[in-house]
Amino acid sequence: MTHFILMEVCYIYVREEHNYMAEQLELEVSRREITGKAAKRLRKAGIIPANIFGHQEASQAVQMDALAFERLRRSHASKGIIALRMPDSTGVQTALIRHVQHDPRTGRVIHVDFFRVSMNERLNVKIALRFVGEAPAVKNQNGVLLHLMDTLEVECMAGDIPEYLEVDVAPLDEIDALLHAEDVKLPANFTLITDPKEGVAKVAATRAEKAEEAEAVEEAKEAAAAAAAAPAEEAAQGSAGE
């Protein structure tokens, strides 16, 4: 069964033999009895209220240490799969962060929603793109590389979500050359969800080059007009001489 979860995803990874191995992170949570406006007391005590839902199971009210969650966010792994562990439970719940609510005045996190996932299920996720290589049109023709997308939506196993997808820009060998979503190499068993024809990267001419090109076109038009007018002028001069 495929669950549709549209969110950007990133992991903390360790490099081993040129492969990326996911380092699953844990976050300790506890059952929450305080709800509603009374949750303000939790926040003042450095605790963030949260809910875990999904997988056709009842929503579960939990709470967690605010500093622990901030450390998780600073590690750039808050958008990856997290193992939620409860001290009074023998197991863990794997989940994605679905929504983070902030205080509009202070920017502090005041509530978090977690969405349960299984490592063996397929998910729809948006994965960050990393552009690699050198575009010949940039190097040889002074073009400008434009990143038209920063994420790509794919379907894959939850346990296979990579930190990023590489986009090789080496095929961009001329001005206005375009890479499409279908040109991005995906790992095995990944399915592209983004429109295959949607642009991912492009090399554009600089403003100076565009101005020079427009000037050259204008000069060519003027030269063509002058060449076309020359026979008529010669004919007119011949008639006057008679």
C-alpha positions in Angstrom: 0.0 0.0 0.0 1.3 3.4 -0.9 0.8 6.4 1.4 1.0 9.8 -0.1 3.0 12.1 2.1 4.2 15.2 0.4 7.1 16.6 2.3 10.8 17.3 1.7 12.8 14.5 3.2 16.4 14.4 4.4 18.5 12.0 6.5 21.7 12.0 8.4 23.9 9.6 6.5 27.3 8.0 7.0 29.5 7.2 4.0 30.7 3.6 3.8 32.2 2.1 0.6 30.8 4.9 -1.5 27.3 4.1 -0.3 25.0 6.1 2.0 23.8 4.2 5.0 20.9 5.7 7.0 21.6 6.4 10.6 18.2 6.1 12.2 17.6 8.7 14.9 15.6 8.3 18.1 13.5 10.8 20.0 12.1 10.0 23.4 8.4 10.9 23.9 6.0 10.2 26.7 2.2 10.0 27.0 0.5 13.3 27.4 -2.5 13.8 29.7 -2.6 17.6 29.5 -4.5 18.9 26.5 -6.1 22.1 25.2 -5.2 25.5 26.7 -3.6 23.8 29.7 -0.7 22.7 27.4 0.7 26.2 27.9 2.0 24.9 31.2 4.0 22.3 29.4 5.6 24.8 27.1 6.6 27.0 30.0 8.3 23.9 31.5 10.3 23.3 28.3 8.1 20.5 27.0 6.5 20.4 23.5 3.1 18.8 23.1 2.7 16.5 20.1 0.4 14.0 18.4 1.2 10.7 16.6 -1.4 9.6 14.0 -1.8 7.6 10.8 -1.8 3.9 9.7 -5.5 3.6 10.7 -4.6 3.8 14.3 -6.0 6.2 16.9 -4.2 9.5 17.4 -1.9 9.5 20.4 -1.2 12.5 22.5 2.5 12.7 23.5 5.0 15.2 24.8 8.8 15.6 24.4 11.7 17.7 25.7 12.0 20.9 23.8 15.8 20.9 23.8 16.0 17.3 22.5 13.7 18.2 19.6 15.7 21.3 18.8 18.9 19.2 18.8 17.2 16.9 16.3 16.2 19.9 14.1 19.7 21.3 14.2 21.1 18.0 13.0 19.1 18.5 9.8 17.4 15.2 10.3 14.0 16.5 11.5 12.5 15.7 8.0 13.7 12.1 8.0 12.2 9.0 9.6 12.5 9.1 13.4 12.1 6.3 15.9 9.8 7.5 18.6 10.6 5.7 21.9 8.4 5.7 25.0 9.9 4.8 28.3 6.8 2.8 29.3 6.8 0.9 26.0 8.9 -2.0 24.8 8.8 -0.9 21.1 9.3 2.2 19.0 7.1 3.9 16.5 8.7 5.0 13.2 7.3 8.3 12.0 7.8 11.4 9.8 7.3 14.9 11.0 4.1 16.0 9.3 3.7 19.5 10.7 5.5 21.8 13.1 3.6 24.7 14.6 5.5 27.8 15.6 4.6 30.7 17.9 4.1 33.6 15.4 5.8 36.1 17.8 8.8 34.2 19.1 9.2 31.5 16.4 9.5 28.8 19.1 8.0 25.4 18.4 4.7 24.9 20.2 3.3 21.7 18.7 4.4 18.9 16.4 2.4 16.3 14.4 4.1 12.9 13.7 2.8 10.6 10.9 3.4 6.8 11.5 5.2 4.9 8.8 6.5 1.4 8.3 10.0 1.0 6.9 8.6 -1.6 4.5 5.9 0.5 2.9 6.2 2.7 -0.2 5.8 6.5 0.3 5.5 9.5 -1.9 8.2 12.0 -0.8 10.0 15.0 -2.1 13.7 14.6 -2.1 16.3 17.4 -2.3 18.3 17.7 -5.5 22.1 18.2 -5.5 23.5 19.5 -8.8 26.9 18.1 -9.7 29.4 18.3 -12.6 30.1 21.3 -14.9 27.9 22.4 -17.8 29.9 23.0 -20.9 27.6 25.8 -22.0 28.6 27.7 -18.7 32.3 27.0 -19.1 32.6 27.6 -22.9 29.8 30.0 -23.7 29.5 32.1 -20.5 26.0 30.8 -19.9 24.3 30.9 -16.5 23.1 27.7 -14.8 19.6 28.0 -13.5 18.2 25.5 -11.0 14.5 25.2 -11.9 13.6 22.8 -9.1 15.1 22.0 -5.7 13.2 18.8 -5.0 11.9 15.9 -7.0 8.8 13.9 -6.0 9.3 10.1 -6.1 7.7 6.9 -4.7 10.1 4.6 -2.8 10.3 2.4 0.2 10.4 4.3 3.5 13.7 2.6 4.4 15.3 3.6 1.1 14.7 7.4 1.2 18.1 9.0 0.3 19.5 12.3 1.6 19.4 13.7 -1.9 19.3 12.9 -5.6 22.2 13.9 -7.8 21.6 15.8 -11.0 24.6 15.8 -13.5 24.6 19.0 -15.5 27.3 17.8 -17.9 24.8 17.3 -20.8 24.0 21.0 -20.8 26.4 21.8 -23.7 24.6 24.8 -25.3 22.7 27.9 -24.4 19.0 27.1 -23.6 19.8 23.4 -23.1 17.3 21.9 -20.6 17.4 18.9 -18.3 14.0 17.4 -17.5 12.9 15.4 -14.4 13.1 12.2 -16.5 16.8 12.9 -17.0 17.6 12.5 -13.3 18.9 9.0 -12.5 16.9 7.3 -9.8 17.9 4.3 -7.7 16.4 0.9 -8.4 12.7 0.5 -7.4 12.2 4.3 -7.3 9.2 5.7 -9.3 9.2 9.3 -10.6 6.0 11.1 -9.6 7.0 14.6 -10.8 6.0 15.3 -14.4 8.8 13.7 -16.5 8.9 16.7 -18.8 9.2 19.3 -16.1 12.4 21.3 -16.3 15.0 20.7 -13.6 18.0 22.8 -14.8 18.8 25.1 -17.7 21.6 27.1 -19.1 20.6 30.7 -20.1 22.4 33.4 -21.8 23.6 36.4 -19.7 21.9 39.8 -20.2 25.0 41.1 -22.0 24.9 38.2 -24.4 21.2 38.7 -25.0 21.8 42.4 -25.7 24.6 41.6 -28.2 22.5 39.0 -29.9 19.6 41.4 -30.2 22.0 44.1 -31.6 23.4 41.6 -34.1 19.9 40.6 -35.2 18.9 44.3 -35.6 22.1 45.0 -37.6 21.3 42.0 -39.8 17.8 43.3 -40.5 19.1 46.7 -41.4 21.7 45.2 -43.7 19.0 43.1 -45.4 16.8 46.1 -45.8 19.6 48.1 -47.3 20.5 45.3 -49.7 16.9 45.0 -50.8 16.6 48.8 -51.3 19.8 49.1 -53.4 18.4 47.8 -56.7 15.5 50.1 -56.5 17.8 53.1 -55.9 20.0 52.1 -58.9 17.0 51.8 -61.1 15.7 55.2 -60.0 19.1 56.8 -60.7 19.2 55.2 -64.1 15.8 56.6 -65.0 16.8 60.1 -63.9 19.9 59.9 -66.1 17.8 59.2 -69.2 
